[in-house]
Amino acid sequence: MAETAHLPLDPLEPRDLVAPHHDDKSLNETLLDHVWRKPGKGWFMLLGITSAALGLLVVGVTYTLARGIGVWGNNQPVGWAFDIINFVWWVGIGHAGTLISAILLLFQQKWRTSINRFAEAMTLFAVMCAGLFPLLHTGRPWFAFWLFPYPSTLGAWAQFRSPLVWDVFAISTYLTVSALFWYVGLIPDLAALRDSSKGKLQRTIYGLFALGWRGSGRHWHNYKIGYLLLAGLSTPLVVSVHTIVSFDFAVSQIPGWHATIFPPYFVAGAVFSGFAMVITLIVPARKYLGLRDVITDRHLENMNKVILATGLLVSYGYLMEHFIAWYSMNQYEFWTFYVNRATGPYAGVYWLMITCNVVTPNIFWFKKARTSIPIMWVASIAVNIGMWCERFIIIVTSLSQDFLPSSWDIYTPTWVDWCIYIGTLGLFGTLFLLFLKFVPAVAVSEVKELQLELKHAAHAAHGHGADTAGAGSLTHGAH
Amino acid sequence: MEAKVLDSWVLAEFATPEALVSATQQMREKGFQGMDTYSPYPLHGGSEALGLPPSRMPFIALGGGLTGMVTALTMQTWMNTIDYPLNVGGRPLLSLPAWVPITFELSVLFAAFGIFFGLLGLSKLPQPYHPAFESEEFRSASTHGYWLSIPHPTGTDAADVKNQLTALGATHVTMVSGENE
């Protein structure tokens, strides 16, 4: 395994996109190493924890299916609660993946190549977890196909004016396109795995998934454009998916829900929580997988900048909600924002949300915080908690106390709610650990290409005698 | 079953991507047809060296997207306006603004499928067997090797092609034969 010993380890020193001592062969060894290595104790221990949590999901779902969704804490008027909170939260987490791979690819941000595979896998698994919640919330998930337009003997069609049907299309499209994007990006690396495998079984299985890819110039010719087009499609898709999720709320009349700021504010929140989740996962993973050469401090710092920017956007969303509530002088809105949320029965969650989402990201104004591993890791977890609280506040406070005090009620989650929520964390973790074991966590072919480009850039700069882009600053595109 | 056509290729490995691109260029100028390069990542100038026409991928994607758009609009209009009209709060039966989200989603979905299957179709994948895989050295093509293949018609002198490739800087020249695609 390549080491970074001779590189500056001072966290304040900007580091290269790819450690410069690598060539194709050593990159291969470094990046594919964790697939061939026998998993360590740590991996098995983590897998044990996540599988135990996955067990909770099985318990929760089985109990729900056997007894009906009455076992959840949902009541009248809080008909949507944990299930939709977690749905929105998970979808939001998924968004960073597509954003990193697609938008940064379109903007030719070279620093994305090291983290996109990782982030896309996160997207896929997060969307899978998200999808479970509305499915179970239907109460009779075995009839979930009713949501799709299919030629039914009932002679009825889906209601296409309903944001909930938009949701079905948005989420299933998102999952499908993310999976295609991820797989297309993976094909050359699967071929690399096939060709560097040692056993026959590995070679056959990776060969099967690699579809016979052999790096042909004629294939690359179409592949490059196809991949770029998929990225181009994914970009508006990300924005549309969370916009549609926000329509579920914004199209209704409940105070605290029908705000025009919702679509952009939800998208910003999604990116915010998604990038935080990437930091939460990538910080330990890059350490244990030995990926510090390709996922440098520079990457982490850039991601923290994105967290800061989207955190400010989210804060602006809160500000605007409060401003409109005051400006409209709608008494229900005013009461929701200024009285109920801040001082009502869920005030604790509200203030936790403000602390985590409005206060926390501001530490990233300081370079010291942006480049400090412990600080960013703790902050990223705080952001994840904060974004979960935000969904709780939006959904539960608005529903539990809307127009008429006679129809108010307090919502408390039951153990089944918690089982299913923790269970999806387990599902996510389990899938992620399996991904880390069987698939290269970094897009190997893209990193090799980047490495070559960086070498050319450095070479060209030297040739022209310019000292702006010497060997020490192989970081073009990262600004 | 058609009769199996056995064909052979001369495979040459080059040390760097630049050497491969320039060798491809020169071999093409000498009149060799149907060559292909193999590399772990797209070569800069590789398509030009092979003289490939512009990719058809954008048109396939556009076709997919338009198909999705038309499908979504027709489906929603027919289902909610004609076949099963639903009066919701007196809203118009043909509520085009409400059709926008699903139309967008299906356009993206169909375009993505178009790209994926278009890519497989244009590249003739999946193709788990290819004669090039007969060569054990060729396995480096997906990790760190840069290869050029030249189809070699039976009955002509392969040694001549090999010599030309070596002269252009190939570090390793070999020959494979197998069933044609």
Interface residues (C-beta under 8 A of the other chain):
Chain A: D23 D24 K25 N28 P149 G155 A156 W157 A158 Q159 F160 R161 V165 W166 F169 A170 T173 T176 V177 L180 F181 V184 P188 A191 A192 R194 D195 S196 G207 L208 L211 G212 W213 R214 G215 S216 G217 R218 H219 W220 H221 N222 Y223 K224 I225 G226 L229 L230 L233 P236 L237 S240 I244 F247 V444 S445 E446 K448 E449 L452
Chain B: P17 T24 D36 T37 Y38 S39 P40 Y41 P42 L43 H44 G46 S47 A49 L50 L52 S55 R56 M57 P58 A61 M75 Q76 M79 N80 D83 Y84 L86 V88 R91 S95 A98 W99 P101 I102 F104 E105 L106 V108 L109 A111 A112 F113 I115 F116 G118 L119 L120 L122 S123 L125 P126 Q127 P128 Y129 H130 A132 F133 F138 R139 S140 A141 S142 T143 H144
